[in-house]
């Protein structure tokens, strides 16, 4: 848990009309409940431990503008630094005379929260974020050295703007310079407009992702980008300390100029981490969805992770579990699942990447104006998916973020993967789905063709079902814990749902060894989905605190009826 606070102030009610007061009070109570959940859970970042590092930085929400924020900082012994980019009434403070200790300073946070004008405050924890490429074990002719290894599509009137949230982009690279967009770029690590990475061999990830999209044709250099007329930018955030504030600023940067954010990073894929976006980053993603692209929503494309050999499950990655991100996994050149690929019910689609040793990898640009033929992992898959999505936006700029997900669902092709991979199921809508590949392999031609004639989907409805009682259910290693619950899909209400897109199970579960647990859910139509698979390396007793397991496996089904949740210890305890 990251130390933080939310301040609530008493509302005085006048008048004798109880019914009127109740109607007015109910929305406020719901908002209070939401705030309590956010502060008590902070998206289930694992329990604080000695290895975690905290920075001398607090993010503080204060109504009244920068002048008031500066006065409050001075009054409580803090230094006002700056507003948080992309957010109103949220500011950065640092503690005067801070001893520079790595552990959380809960006392200082509490004292800051006591101020009556402070609505919320949180000390910034340094996040561990990892790039998802480091893994051990058209009729056209181009004169580029490696063009035969590239997939490419082209539109000479490319209007879309890209942003790679990563470790920077070498924007003066021979194969990138013509397509670089400074308006889509910033360096959050050094706080300047230039996202140039440090040339130390460790910071070529963003440049490689950029090359996949936008390598210049006919210049006899590295290769040809998938969409070689695309304009591309980068926000540098992985080249230094990463905090919730840094992530939030990156994912909300210039959201009415940038159409697509591509992220090929996340928490550690070690088979034992449960972590996701912090409070501010969640707000940033929601802002991008609600306000980005002038209300149509920014497209957030995310790499599913490389923890397959660690028994990792991408359902334990909160960025993947967000309904607002489009998760992409990998397929090898022979149509199989690569050894590093993770599985989870949130994966929507797949694109090509590398397989075992000796198989083709991805050719792209590299730092120091070089080329590489060894880009790999789900890091390479996410930019490919983003490129195909940009082609769709070019064909139909009115597409919303949900339209994009729908088109990906209906045009991804399972057939090349169907007969050589296990785990395929058909849901009640007739869609084939697999926890490793989502709905199949992205098909650029089919995606663009569908986009051209696509009509916007109706307004999103959200229906929440709370389990019928708050009684605790016991989980043991002798039997499966079964929880059944009924929903009518909010029938007869303005948020009635007849056609499912995402389902999210928000769960609190405590167990001595978290990695033993397997969780599945069965829809009223009989579609059984595994929300969590066993993770043998996860020995944590921290459990899951309000964790939002997400699934797309019931896409298109009607939610009405009886649902069943099964929680089971699949490993069992040894006999003593």
N, C-alpha and C positions, 0 to 999 in steps of 0.2 A: 504494500500500500504506500503510495506517495503522500507524505504529510501535506494536508491542505485544509481549507475550511470554506464554508459557505455561511454568510451571515443572513439571518432572517429578522425582520423588524415587525413589531405588532401592528396589526391593522385595527383601527377603532371603527366600530359600526354604529351608525345612527339610524333610528327609525324602528318601527315595531313590526314590519312585514317580514316574518321569518322566511317565508317562501322566496321572496325577492332576494333576501340576503344569501340564502342557500344557493340560489342560481348564480349569484355573483361570486360567491366564495368557492364554489366547486372548481372552476378553472384554476384559481389560485392554489388550491390544495393540490391539484394535479401537477402544477408547475413546481410546487415545493417538493412533492414526492420525487419528481424527476431530478431536482437538484440534489436531494438527499442521496439518491442512487448514484449520481455522478461522483459525489464527494466520498461516499463510503466505499465505492468500488474502484473508481478511476480505471475502469476497463480491465480489472483483474491483472494488473502487473504484479508479478510474483512477490511474495513477502520480502520486505526489506532485509537485506543481509549485509554482511561486512564487506562484500565485494562491490557493492553499489556505491557510486560516486555522485555526490551532490555538488552543484555549482553555487557560487555566490550570486545567484540570480533568482528573483521572485517575479512571477507574473501575477498582476493584481488588477482586479476589475473595480473601477471607481466611476460612478456617474458624476458628470460635471465638467469634464474636459481636462486638458493637460495642466492648466493653471491650478486647479484643485488638487490634481494628482501630485504635483510638485510640492504643494503646501503640506499635504498629508505625509509624503515621504520625509520631508524635513522634520515634521513634528514627531515622527515615530523612530527617528534615527536611521533612516534609509537614504540612499542617493537615487534620485530620479534619473533614469537613463534615457528612455525613449518610449514612444508608443509602440505597440506590437503591430507590425504591418498587416493590413487586411482586416483589422478588428477595431470597432469603435469602443472607446472607454476601457481598453485593456492596455496596461503599461508594464514596463520593465523597471524593476527596482533592484538595487544591490544594497547589501548591509554594510553600513560604515563600521570600520574596525572589526570586520569579520576575520576570524582566525584562519580561514582557509581550510577548515577541516572537511574531510570527504563525507562524513556522515550527515544525515539529515538534521537540520537545526529546527526541531519541532517547536521549541520554546519561542524562537524568533517569529516563526510562522503564526503561532497562537497570538502573540502580542500584536502582530500586524492585523490579524483578523478581528481583534477587539475594537478596532476603530469603527465608529458607527457608519462611516461612509464607505467602508471597504465591503464590497459585496462578495468577493471571492479572492482567495490568494493561494498560491502554491509555489513552494521552492522547486526549482528545476533539477530533475535527476538526469544524469548523463546516460543516454540510452546506448545500448549495444545494438548496432545495426550493421548487417552484413550484406555484401553484394552477392548476387546469386549466379555467379559465373565461376567461382573458384572451386573446381571439382578435381580431385586427384583420381586416380584410377581412370511472250508476245513475240512476234517475229521481228527481230531486230539484231543488228550486228554492232558490237562495240569493240573498240580497240583497247579496252582496259585489261590489265594483266590477268585478273581473276574473274572476269565477268561470267564465265561458265559456272562458277560456284554460287552465283547470286540469283535470287528470285527478284523480278522487277515488274512494276506496273507504272504507267506514266500518264499524267494529264498535264498538258502544257499550260493550263490555266489554274494551277493549284492554289486555292485560297486558304487552305487550312494552316493553322499555326500549331507547332508541336512544342512540347516542353519535356525534357528529360530531367527528372528530379534525381540527382546522382552526385558524383564527385567532380563535376565540371565537364567542360567540353573544350578541346583545343580548336577554337573556332577559326584559326588561321591555317588549319590543315588544308592541304591542296585539294582534297576531296570533299571538304565541308564548307570552305569559306564562301562559296557562291550562294549557299542556301542558309547561311547563318542569320538569325533574327535577334538583334540585341534587345528588342522590346519584350522578348520572351525569355530574357536571361537576367540572372543576378547571382552574386556570390554572397551567400548568407554567412559563410564561415569567416570571411574577411570584411564583410559589410561594404561591398563596392559593386559596381555594375558589371565587372568583368569576371566571368566564371571560368577563366583559364585554370586548369589543374596544375598542381605541382608535378614536375617531371622527375618523379623518384621511383618509377616503376610500379607503384601501387595505385595510381590514380588514372588509369586508362579506361576504366569501366564505362563512364559516360560517353567518352569519345567513340568507343566501340559500338555502343547502342546507337549513337547518332549516325554513324556510318552506314549501319544497316538500312536506315531510312533514306538518307539523303546523299550518298556518294555520287559525285558528278560523273556523268557518262562522257565517253570519247576524250579522255585526257590521259590515257595510257598510264593510269595510276592503280589504285587498289582494286577497284571494282565498280559496280553500278548499284546504286541504292534501290530499294524496293519501290520507292516513290521519289525519284531523283529530282523532281522539281519542288518538293516540299520545303517549306521554310521551317527551320528548326532552331530551338533555343535550349538553354539549360539553366537550371538553378543548382548551384553548387552548395551542397549541404553535408555530404559525406566526407569532406576533406578536413574535418575538425570535429569538435565536440557536437554531438547531436542531442538536442533536448526536445521536449514537447513543443516549446515555442518555435524552435528552428523548423521542425517538421510542419507545424501549422502555417508558418509564413511561406514555406516552400509550396505547399499544396493549395494555397489560396492566392498565389502570386498572379496578378494581372489576368484574372479569370474571365474578363470580357474581351480579351485579345487572344488568349490561348484556348484552343479547342480540346486538345488531348494532353493529358499528363501520363507519361509512361514511367512506372516505378519497378525496377528490377532489384529490389532489396527488401529487407524486413528483419524481424528478430532472428536470433540464432536458430539454424535448422539442425539442432543437436538431439532431437528426440525427447527433450525434457523441459523445454521452455514453453510457457504459456504467457503470451504477452501480445498487446495490441496498441492501438493509438491512444494517447492520453486525451484528457478532457478538451484541450484547446485544438488538438489535431482533429478530433471528431467534429468539433464545431467548424473547422476549416473545410473539411470534406463536405459537410452538410451545406455550408455556404456555397461551395462550388457547384453543388447539385441544384440548389434552389435559385441562385443568382447568376451563376456562370453562363457564358454564351447567351447573355441577355435573357435569362430565364429558361433556356432549353437544357441547361445542365452541362457542366464539363464532363468529359469522359475520363474516368480514372482506370487505367489498365495496370494490372498488377501481376507480377510473376509469382507462381504458386509455391516455389521453394524447392530446394535441392537436398532435402533430408531423407530421401528414400532409403539409403543404406543405414540410417540411424533409426529406422522404424518411426520416423516422424509423420505426423498427420497435420495437414495444413488447416484443419479445423481448430487447431490450437494457436493459430496466427490471427489476431484480431483484425488485421488489414484485409485478410481474405474473407473473414466472416461478415464483413460489412456488405449490406445489400447495394451500396453505392459504388463498389469496385467491381470491375470485370476481370475475373481471375483466369489466367492462361497457364496451361501446362505444356509439356513437351512431348513430341513424337520423334522417334528416330527415322532415318531414311528408309528403313525396311518396314515401317509401320508399327513398331512395337513400342512399349513404354520403356524409356531409359531407366537405368538402374538408380539414378539419383532422384527420379520423380516421386513426389508425394501424392497421396490420394486423400480426397475429402469431398464432401457433398456440396461444397461451395464452388468447386471448379466448373467454369461455364464452357470453356472451349480449349482447343490446343492448336499449336503450330509446330513446325519442324525445329529440331535442334540436334545436338550430337548424341551419339550412342556410345557403345563400348569402344575401347582403344582400337584404332585402325579405321574406325568409321569417320565419315566426313564431319567436319566441324564448320563453323560459320566464318566466312571471309568478310573482313570489314576494316575500318580505319583503326589506327592506334596512335598513342601520343608520340611526340617527337617526330611528327610528320611521317610515321611509318604505317605499314599495313600488317595485319595479322590474319592467319588462317586457322586460328585455334580458339575463337570465341565460342563459348559453350554454356550449357545449363539453361534453366528457365529464364535466365537473364536475356538470352538471345531470343526466346519465344515471345516475350511481352512486346518488344518493339515491332516484331513482325505482325502481331495482331493489331497493334495500334496503327500500323501503316495501312492495313486492309480497312480498318474502321475509317481512317481519313479519306480513303477512296469513296467510301459510302457517304461521308459527309459532303464530299465534293459533288457527288451525284445528286444529293438531296440535303441542302444545308439546314432544312427545317427539322431534321431528326433530333429528338430529345435523347437524353441519356438512357431512358427506358426503351425507346425505339431501337437504339443500338443493341441493347441486350436482347431484345426480341428477335432482331434480324440475325444475330449471332446464334441464337438457339435454333431458329428454323432453317438456317442455311448451312450450319456446320454439318460435315458429312461423316457419319459413322461407318459407312461401308468399307473404306480402305482399312479400317482397324478392327472390324467386327469379328472376323473368323480367326484371327491370330492373337487375340487378347481375351483373357477371362474378365468377368465382372460386368458384362453388359446386361441391362435390364430394360424392360419396356414399361413406362408408366401408363396410367389409365387414359392419358391423352394420346397414347400411341407413339410417344417420343422415346427413342433409345438413348440411354444415359449410362455413363460409367464414371466412377469416382476418380479414375486416373485421367480421363480425357474429357470430361464434361459431355457435351452433346456431339463431339466428334472433332474432325479436322477442319479448320477454317478454310473456306473456299472463296477466294477473292472475287472470282467472276460471279458466283451465285450471290454473294453479299452485295455487290454493286448493283446487280440486276434487280434484286429485291428492293434495295434502297431507292431506286429511281421511281418506283410506283408506290412506295410505302405511305400509308396514311397514319398519322399520329395516333398512338394508342390513347384511350381515354385517361382521364385524371387518375392518379394512383390513389387507391383506398388502402387503409391500414386497419385491420381488425385485430384486437387483442383479446385473448382468452386467458383468464387466470384459473389455475387449477382449483377445483371446487372447494378444497379445504386447505388450511395452512398447516395441517398435521405433518410432522416429520415422517419420512419413510426411511426405513432402515435398509442399508446396502450391506450385503454380506457375501462370502465366497461360496455359499452353499446353494443359493437359489437366485433366480432373476427377480429383480425388483420391477414390478409392472405397475404403471400408472396410466389409467384410462381417463380420458376427458372428452367432453362433448362440445361441439361448437356449431352454431347455425350460420357462421360466416357473416355475422351482424346483419342478418336478413331483415329487410324492412327499414333499415337505417340508411342514412346518406352515405355511409362508408361500407355498404354491402359488397361482399366479394363473391363473384361467381367463377372467377378464373384466377387461379393462383400464379404468382410469379415466384417470390421468395417466401420461405418460412424461416422463422427464427425462434429457436427455443432458448429462452433466457433461464439459466439453471444455476442453482446453488447446490453444490455437492461436496461432501467432505468424506475422505477415505484415507486410510493410512498410507497406501501406495497408489497414487493417482494414475500411474501408467498401467495398472491392472484393468482399468475400467474400459468397457465397451458400451457404447450408447447407440441405440437405434430407435427410429420412430416409424410407425406404420400409419398411412393415411386411411381415411374411410373407404377409399377405392382399392385398398390392398397394396399400395406401393410401399415397400419397406426400404428405408434409407438408413445407412450407417452414418451417424453424426460424429462418432469418435471410434477409432480403432485402438487396439492395445499398443502402447508405447513402452517397450521393455526397459528403456533407459531412464524413464521418468519415475524416480523413486520418491518424489516429493509427497509430503503429507498436506500441502497447502490447499489441495482441492480446487474447485472452481467457484469463484465468487461472482455471481451475476454474469456468467459468461454467455455470450450470444451465439450459440452454435447455429450456423446458417446452412440451408439447403436449397438447391434449385431442382431437385429430382422430381418434385410434384408439379412442375411447370405445366400450366394448362388445366389442372384438375380443379374440380369444385371442392371447397374445403368442408362442406357441411357433412356432419356425421360424427362417428366415434373414432378418435385417434388413440393410439397406444404407444406409450414410451417404455422401452425396456432398457434397464441398466444392469450390467452384469460384470462380475469379476471373472475375466476369461483366463487368468493366469493361475488363480487359486494360491492359497498359502501352503507352504511346505509343512509336512507332518513333523511335529516336534516330539 
